[in-house]
Amino acid sequence: MGELIELTGLKDGEPVTCVAVFGDHADFESVPVDRRVMVIGGGITGITSAVDLGNAGYQVMLVDRLPSIGGRMLQLSETFPTLDCAQCTLTPRTVESGQHPNVLLKTSCEVEGLKGEPGDFTVSIRQKITYVDWNKCTGCGTCIQKCPSQSIALFERDAGRMTAIYTLSPQAVPNKPVIDAERCRYLTLGKCGVCAKSCPVEAIDYEQQESFFEVRVGAIIVSTGFDIYDWKNKMPEYGGGNIPDVIDGLTFERYLSASGPTAGAMIRPSDGKLVKDIVFIQCVGSRNPEFHKAYCSRVCCMYTAKHARLYKHGVHDGQVYIFYIDIRSTGKGYEQFIQQSVSEEEILYIRGRVAKLHRDGDKVMVQGADTLTGKKIEIAADMVVLAAAMVPNDGAKELADILGINYNDDGFFIEDNYKLASVETGQQGIYLAGCCQGIKDIADSAAQGSAASSKAMVLLSSVRRQKQEAV
Ligand SMILES: Cc1cc2nc3c(=O)[nH]c(=O)nc-3n(C[C@H](O)[C@H](O)[C@H](O)COP(=O)(O)OP(=O)(O)OC[C@H]3O[C@@H](n4cnc5c(N)ncnc54)[C@H](O)[C@@H]3O)c2cc1C
């Protein structure tokens, strides 16, 4: 059995504490290789696959390159089409994966190599340096409270501050910290050492080295998710990241979130004033084959309507404008969600593209055209939110090359057959799920996570049957 630790999460909006088991390799390797599966990427997709497989009695190693699991959903405020709190939906699942006796979490880890065959792969893993000995750390958080180094918070998408020793979020699973070497005063200047001095169990290890290990598994599920298009460097017409009140949709999720940098208050990043006029621009970098991405990012129409509604719930007399090309709302209940946004929240949808954003005094000037009336439009906004294209995560192509799977020109992994084998790859025993295969919402991501786990189980039971027939 692995180590028992205490975790705090949210269930139905209320904090809950549970004891989680983080297994060790001995548990994982106690079953034959054809009963072991690796899941690469611990977002909602990978978590769903891992828990399904664990419930079916398989041993699962869930690998994520970040210090904790949860993926992008952990950064969301509320989710369409039901507007329920993302963390209340996700935290019980991250805790379940951490607690599951058949799921071994391997965070801060990346896949470096693969050999073998379906039913018996050997995967090489690099364990990154965390500077904290997690075998000793109890997750008490004293080091985080005492750390004097403050810097921009990655989890808050640069909108908040974090210490140099940190967990990604208060609900992190595993809830153990890592040190950001570039921001730690001890590691950069040789001064400080406050975390080491304050740690009651001497878990801080400034000398920690990268380590490598190999593990044998019967099948692999890849669920490495998505990132946001680099609009700051690629779209100077939208201010290139230099206008503080122009942010992207994922950053806006943090502004909307009660646990975010403004505790959900709709205030401007530049001066903290209440946002009264807000402009949302859809298809930023998507559906633009000439200069950016040709594909539709598929969830932006829905999350923009959600953003507009949540903003109006906070600022009843605020004015919302949404620039759109057309509205794509193909999920169950999605069209009703859009219609409600228009009729009940008095959101003004403008069909057209925005050519330019620039700063004038404390306003962001939005220059565009209404393509239905043919008129030019200029709006003085307090804040502009860009529904930027979604792209495969960094390092996806390198991972595909290691695993021997294919990717398209945009870097999304290619399935064996889009209609009938959307979670299979050209490599038997390696499956795909979630946004790394193509952009999709949470419902489709989780469904594909379950589909991939079923396919892995089908393969492994056929491997077992063949072995039995051979003896
Ligand atoms: C602004 C915004 C709002 C949204 N709102 C909604 C909503 O309201 N409702 C809805 O249904 N959908 C919404 N979505 C879509 C939703 O976020 C996705 O459907 C969901 O997060 C996809 O989950 P995933 O597990 O496939 O990917 P991710 O959440 O991206 O998780 C991927 C995981 O893989 C890890 N990883 C990446 N590369 C590697 C690697 N090489 N090795 C190991 N680990 C790796 C990452 O660290 C991460 O933990 C929204 C999206 C955005 C951008």
The ligand as an SDF file (V2000), in Angstrom:
LIG
                    3D

 53 58  0  0  0  0  0  0  0  0999 V2000
  -11.5560   29.8870  -21.6560 C   0  0  0  0  0  0  0  0  0  0  0  0
  -12.1290   28.4900  -21.7220 C   0  0  0  0  0  0  0  0  0  0  0  0
  -13.3350   28.2140  -21.1090 C   0  0  0  0  0  0  0  0  0  0  0  0
  -13.9070   26.9340  -21.2020 C   0  0  0  0  0  0  0  0  0  0  0  0
  -15.1100   26.7180  -20.6240 N   0  0  0  0  0  0  0  0  0  0  0  0
  -15.7100   25.5080  -20.7640 C   0  0  0  0  0  0  0  0  0  0  0  0
  -17.0060   25.2750  -20.2120 C   0  0  0  0  0  0  0  0  0  0  0  0
  -17.5860   26.1560  -19.5720 O   0  0  0  0  0  0  0  0  0  0  0  0
  -17.6030   24.0550  -20.4350 N   0  0  0  0  0  0  0  0  0  0  0  0
  -16.9790   23.0750  -21.1600 C   0  0  0  0  0  0  0  0  0  0  0  0
  -17.5740   22.0010  -21.3540 O   0  0  0  0  0  0  0  0  0  0  0  0
  -15.7180   23.2690  -21.6650 N   0  0  0  0  0  0  0  0  0  0  0  0
  -15.0720   24.4490  -21.4780 C   0  0  0  0  0  0  0  0  0  0  0  0
  -13.8080   24.6420  -21.9790 N   0  0  0  0  0  0  0  0  0  0  0  0
  -13.1110   23.4910  -22.6100 C   0  0  0  0  0  0  0  0  0  0  0  0
  -12.4070   22.6240  -21.5230 C   0  0  0  0  0  0  0  0  0  0  0  0
  -11.4250   23.4120  -20.8930 O   0  0  0  0  0  0  0  0  0  0  0  0
  -11.7820   21.3800  -22.1690 C   0  0  0  0  0  0  0  0  0  0  0  0
  -12.8060   20.6190  -22.7750 O   0  0  0  0  0  0  0  0  0  0  0  0
  -11.0800   20.4560  -21.1540 C   0  0  0  0  0  0  0  0  0  0  0  0
  -10.2390   21.1810  -20.2970 O   0  0  0  0  0  0  0  0  0  0  0  0
  -10.2410   19.4290  -21.9210 C   0  0  0  0  0  0  0  0  0  0  0  0
   -9.6090   18.5780  -21.0010 O   0  0  0  0  0  0  0  0  0  0  0  0
   -8.3230   17.7080  -21.3920 P   0  0  0  0  0  0  0  0  0  0  0  0
   -8.0880   16.8060  -20.2380 O   0  0  0  0  0  0  0  0  0  0  0  0
   -8.4860   17.1040  -22.7310 O   0  0  0  0  0  0  0  0  0  0  0  0
   -7.1150   18.7660  -21.5060 O   0  0  0  0  0  0  0  0  0  0  0  0
   -6.4010   19.6780  -20.4120 P   0  0  0  0  0  0  0  0  0  0  0  0
   -7.3800   20.2370  -19.4610 O   0  0  0  0  0  0  0  0  0  0  0  0
   -5.5750   20.6450  -21.2140 O   0  0  0  0  0  0  0  0  0  0  0  0
   -5.4240   18.6840  -19.6180 O   0  0  0  0  0  0  0  0  0  0  0  0
   -4.2610   18.1660  -20.2160 C   0  0  0  0  0  0  0  0  0  0  0  0
   -3.2840   17.7140  -19.1360 C   0  0  0  0  0  0  0  0  0  0  0  0
   -2.1460   17.1080  -19.7720 O   0  0  0  0  0  0  0  0  0  0  0  0
   -0.9430   17.5780  -19.1660 C   0  0  0  0  0  0  0  0  0  0  0  0
    0.1260   17.4820  -20.1650 N   0  0  0  0  0  0  0  0  0  0  0  0
    0.2680   18.2030  -21.3010 C   0  0  0  0  0  0  0  0  0  0  0  0
    1.3510   17.7750  -21.9870 N   0  0  0  0  0  0  0  0  0  0  0  0
    1.9060   16.7660  -21.2620 C   0  0  0  0  0  0  0  0  0  0  0  0
    3.0340   15.9160  -21.4530 C   0  0  0  0  0  0  0  0  0  0  0  0
    3.8190   16.0200  -22.5290 N   0  0  0  0  0  0  0  0  0  0  0  0
    3.3080   14.9870  -20.5140 N   0  0  0  0  0  0  0  0  0  0  0  0
    2.5220   14.8810  -19.3930 C   0  0  0  0  0  0  0  0  0  0  0  0
    1.4410   15.6580  -19.1660 N   0  0  0  0  0  0  0  0  0  0  0  0
    1.1280   16.5770  -20.1020 C   0  0  0  0  0  0  0  0  0  0  0  0
   -1.2750   19.0000  -18.7580 C   0  0  0  0  0  0  0  0  0  0  0  0
   -0.3910   19.4380  -17.7350 O   0  0  0  0  0  0  0  0  0  0  0  0
   -2.7320   18.8620  -18.2870 C   0  0  0  0  0  0  0  0  0  0  0  0
   -2.7990   18.5160  -16.9200 O   0  0  0  0  0  0  0  0  0  0  0  0
  -13.2220   25.9080  -21.9110 C   0  0  0  0  0  0  0  0  0  0  0  0
  -11.9900   26.1860  -22.5100 C   0  0  0  0  0  0  0  0  0  0  0  0
  -11.4430   27.4650  -22.4220 C   0  0  0  0  0  0  0  0  0  0  0  0
  -10.1310   27.7750  -23.0940 C   0  0  0  0  0  0  0  0  0  0  0  0
  1  2  1  0
  2  3  1  0
  2 52  2  0
  3  4  2  0
  4  5  1  0
  4 50  1  0
  5  6  2  0
  6  7  1  0
  6 13  1  0
  7  8  2  0
  7  9  1  0
  9 10  1  0
 10 11  2  0
 10 12  1  0
 12 13  2  0
 13 14  1  0
 14 15  1  0
 14 50  1  0
 15 16  1  0
 16 17  1  0
 16 18  1  0
 18 19  1  0
 18 20  1  0
 20 21  1  0
 20 22  1  0
 22 23  1  0
 23 24  1  0
 24 25  2  0
 24 26  1  0
 24 27  1  0
 27 28  1  0
 28 29  2  0
 28 30  1  0
 28 31  1  0
 31 32  1  0
 32 33  1  0
 33 34  1  0
 33 48  1  0
 34 35  1  0
 35 36  1  0
 35 46  1  0
 36 37  1  0
 36 45  1  0
 37 38  2  0
 38 39  1  0
 39 40  1  0
 39 45  2  0
 40 41  1  0
 40 42  2  0
 42 43  1  0
 43 44  2  0
 44 45  1  0
 46 47  1  0
 46 48  1  0
 48 49  1  0
 50 51  2  0
 51 52  1  0
 52 53  1  0
M  END
$$$$
